[in-house]
Amino acid sequence: MKKNLLLLPVLLFATYIFAQETDSVKNTVFHFASTRPSFSEGILLVPSGKAQVELGTAYNYFNGNAHEIHHPDFNLKYGISKYFELRINGDATTYKSGDSRQTGLHPVFIGVKLKMIDAKRYAPGSSFIGGLSTSFISTKNFRTKYVAPFFKITMEQFLPKNVGLVYNYGLVWNGEDAKPTYNFAVAASYTKLLKCTTAEKQHQIKYFFEFYGIYPHGAKVDIRLNNGVSYLLNSFIQFDISVGAGLLKNSPRVITSAGLVVRFPKKDKEKSKKKD
């Protein structure tokens, strides 16, 4: 019952926004490449020559009155080409349990995203994400012994009626030992254009529902359900909110997040020359 109540605000908000959509709008969906707000990630890259900043906060509550607060999560991206994207991501986190409290910056990840296969009709496309954690870019209390690798394979299908399906599988090492943490995710999404959408400005909302798992080698698996909405104000700004819950005893009872994505357009060289 509690899990249903957690999902209710997002579902009501999505229903309210969807009601504004009109059949008279003939614009197609604008596929905005963003990691936020879901755990799963699609195949799209930030366009060549554009930078993107993704910021968010998250709160997880565990049994035993334990709290995990991200303030913030950040993801910095830059499109090098049609097939290659640079990225830097990390998070400042506070852990609270009883009288114990610990705050710091986890090791920052530096990596790339590579497009491998384009999605065609019902056939999924694929991208590769990989890189290293930098143990030296962190606070002392969260510093790891070693630089550690990570990678993820993403697959995505763009189906009719603005429906999308995403599948992820990846491994990440903790920088302390050779045991990897496996993770997987399956997500479905549904995108609607709003009645205020024009040929010049995109206004759309995307609802997603995902099932994902985190399995540290030799430890207990953590399975979670999550759902949320992202609102695309235009081609450069997106807002998001999500809420979910864990399914197992060691999973968080509540997971929530909210954030903002800003894309910076590259300068038009011809216009800048004319102004000069």
C-alpha positions in Angstrom: 0.0 0.0 0.0 2.8 2.4 0.9 4.5 1.8 -2.5 1.3 2.6 -4.3 1.0 5.9 -2.4 4.6 6.7 -3.4 3.8 6.3 -7.1 0.5 8.1 -6.9 1.8 11.8 -7.0 3.9 11.1 -10.2 1.0 9.3 -11.9 -1.4 12.1 -11.1 1.0 14.7 -12.4 1.6 12.7 -15.6 -2.2 12.4 -16.1 -2.7 16.1 -15.7 0.0 16.9 -18.2 -1.1 14.3 -20.7 -4.6 15.8 -20.7 -3.1 19.0 -22.3 -1.9 17.1 -25.4 -3.9 17.7 -28.6 -4.1 15.7 -31.9 -3.8 18.9 -33.9 -0.1 19.1 -33.1 1.8 17.4 -35.9 5.3 17.9 -34.6 7.3 14.8 -33.9 8.8 13.9 -30.6 12.2 15.5 -29.8 14.5 12.8 -28.4 16.5 14.6 -25.7 19.7 12.7 -24.7 19.7 12.7 -20.9 20.8 10.3 -18.2 18.4 11.8 -15.7 16.2 10.9 -14.0 16.3 7.1 -14.4 18.9 4.5 -13.4 18.6 3.1 -16.9 20.1 5.0 -19.8 19.3 5.2 -23.5 21.5 5.1 -26.6 21.5 8.7 -27.6 24.5 11.0 -27.3 24.8 14.8 -26.7 25.0 16.4 -30.2 28.5 17.3 -31.5 29.8 20.6 -30.3 27.3 20.9 -27.4 27.9 20.8 -23.7 25.3 19.5 -21.2 25.0 19.8 -17.4 22.8 17.4 -15.4 22.2 18.2 -11.8 19.9 16.6 -9.3 19.3 15.6 -5.7 18.2 12.2 -4.4 17.0 10.7 -1.1 17.0 7.0 -0.2 15.5 5.7 3.1 16.6 2.2 4.4 15.3 0.0 7.2 16.8 0.8 10.6 16.3 4.6 10.2 19.2 4.9 7.7 19.3 7.8 5.2 21.3 8.4 2.0 21.2 11.9 0.6 22.8 13.0 -2.7 23.4 16.8 -2.8 24.0 16.9 -5.7 24.5 14.2 -8.4 26.2 15.8 -11.3 26.9 14.7 -14.9 28.9 16.8 -17.3 28.9 15.9 -21.0 30.3 17.1 -24.2 29.6 15.9 -27.7 32.8 15.3 -29.7 31.2 13.8 -32.7 28.1 12.0 -33.9 29.6 8.8 -32.4 31.6 10.0 -29.4 30.8 11.8 -26.1 33.0 12.7 -23.2 31.5 12.7 -19.7 32.4 13.4 -16.0 30.0 12.4 -13.3 30.0 12.1 -9.5 28.0 12.8 -6.3 28.4 14.5 -2.9 26.6 12.3 -0.4 25.5 12.2 3.2 24.9 9.0 5.1 22.9 9.2 8.4 22.1 6.3 10.7 21.2 7.0 14.3 23.8 9.3 15.7 26.3 8.5 13.0 26.7 11.0 10.1 29.2 11.0 7.2 29.4 13.5 4.3 31.8 13.7 1.4 32.5 13.4 -2.3 32.7 10.0 -3.9 35.4 9.4 -6.5 34.6 11.2 -9.7 34.1 9.1 -12.8 35.6 10.1 -16.2 34.4 8.3 -19.2 33.0 8.2 -22.7 29.9 7.1 -24.5 30.2 5.5 -28.0 27.4 4.9 -30.4 27.6 1.4 -31.8 24.4 0.6 -33.7 21.6 2.9 -34.8 18.0 1.9 -33.9 16.0 1.0 -37.0 12.3 0.5 -37.0 11.7 -2.3 -34.4 15.4 -3.3 -34.1 17.2 -1.8 -31.1 20.2 0.4 -31.3 23.2 0.1 -29.0 25.8 2.3 -27.3 28.8 1.6 -25.0 29.6 3.6 -21.9 33.0 3.1 -20.1 35.7 4.8 -18.1 37.5 5.0 -14.8 36.9 6.3 -11.3 39.5 8.8 -10.1 40.2 7.9 -6.5 42.3 11.1 -6.1 39.3 13.4 -7.0 37.3 12.7 -3.8 37.2 13.6 -0.1 39.5 11.6 2.1 36.7 9.8 3.9 35.4 8.3 0.6 38.8 7.8 -1.1 39.5 4.4 -2.6 42.8 2.5 -2.8 42.8 2.1 -6.6 41.5 3.7 -9.8 38.6 1.4 -10.9 37.0 0.7 -14.3 33.3 0.7 -15.2 31.3 -0.1 -18.3 27.7 -0.4 -19.4 26.0 -1.7 -22.6 22.8 0.2 -23.5 20.1 -0.9 -25.9 17.0 1.0 -26.9 14.0 0.6 -29.2 11.9 3.5 -30.5 8.4 2.0 -31.0 5.2 3.4 -32.5 2.9 5.7 -30.5 5.9 7.3 -28.9 6.8 4.3 -26.8 10.4 3.4 -26.0 12.1 0.4 -24.4 15.6 0.4 -22.8 17.8 -2.4 -21.7 21.1 -2.0 -19.8 23.8 -4.3 -18.4 27.0 -3.2 -16.8 29.8 -3.7 -14.3 31.5 -1.3 -11.9 34.4 -1.9 -9.6 34.6 -0.2 -6.1 38.4 0.6 -6.1 39.0 -1.5 -3.1 39.1 -5.1 -4.5 38.7 -7.1 -7.7 35.1 -7.9 -7.1 32.7 -6.2 -9.5 29.2 -5.0 -8.9 26.8 -6.1 -11.6 23.8 -4.0 -12.6 20.9 -4.4 -15.0 17.9 -2.4 -15.9 14.8 -2.7 -18.1 12.6 0.4 -18.7 9.6 1.5 -20.7 8.7 5.1 -21.5 5.9 7.0 -23.1 6.3 10.6 -24.5 3.5 13.1 -25.2 3.6 16.4 -26.9 1.8 19.2 -25.2 -0.7 21.5 -26.9 1.7 24.5 -26.5 4.3 22.8 -28.8 5.1 24.6 -31.9 7.5 24.0 -34.8 10.0 26.4 -33.1 9.6 25.2 -29.5 9.3 21.7 -28.1 7.1 21.2 -25.0 6.7 17.5 -24.1 6.6 15.2 -21.2 8.1 11.7 -20.9 6.9 9.2 -18.4 9.1 6.2 -17.5 8.8 3.0 -15.5 11.8 0.9 -14.7 12.9 -2.3 -13.0 16.6 -2.5 -12.0 19.0 -4.5 -9.9 22.4 -4.0 -8.3 24.4 -7.0 -7.3 27.8 -6.6 -5.6 29.8 -9.9 -6.2 29.4 -12.1 -3.1 26.8 -9.9 -1.4 23.0 -9.6 -1.5 21.2 -8.4 -4.6 19.3 -5.1 -4.4 16.1 -4.9 -6.6 14.2 -1.7 -7.1 11.2 -0.3 -9.0 11.2 3.4 -10.0 9.0 5.7 -12.1 8.9 9.4 -12.9 8.4 12.2 -15.4 10.7 14.6 -17.2 9.3 17.8 -18.7 11.1 19.2 -21.7 10.6 23.0 -21.7 12.5 23.5 -25.0 15.4 21.9 -26.9 17.8 22.9 -24.1 16.1 22.6 -20.7 14.6 19.6 -19.0 13.1 19.2 -15.5 12.5 15.8 -13.8 11.1 14.1 -10.8 10.9 10.4 -9.8 9.9 8.2 -6.9 10.2 4.5 -6.3 10.9 1.7 -3.7 13.0 -1.3 -3.2 11.6 -4.9 -3.3 14.0 -6.8 -1.0 14.9 -6.4 2.7 18.3 -4.8 2.0 16.8 -2.5 -0.6 15.8 1.1 0.3 12.2 1.5 1.4 11.9 4.8 -0.5 13.9 6.3 -3.4 13.2 9.8 -4.7 15.0 12.3 -7.0 14.5 15.6 -8.7 16.7 17.5 -11.1 17.5 19.8 -14.0 19.3 19.3 -17.3 20.7 22.2 -19.3 22.2 21.9 -22.8 24.4 24.7 -24.1 24.1 25.3 -27.9 27.3 25.7 -29.9 27.8 29.2 -31.3 26.9 29.9 -34.9 30.2 30.9 -36.4 28.6 32.7 -39.4 26.5 34.9 -37.2 29.4 35.7 -34.9 31.4 36.8 -37.9 28.7 39.1 -39.1 28.4 40.8 -35.7 32.2 41.4 -35.7 
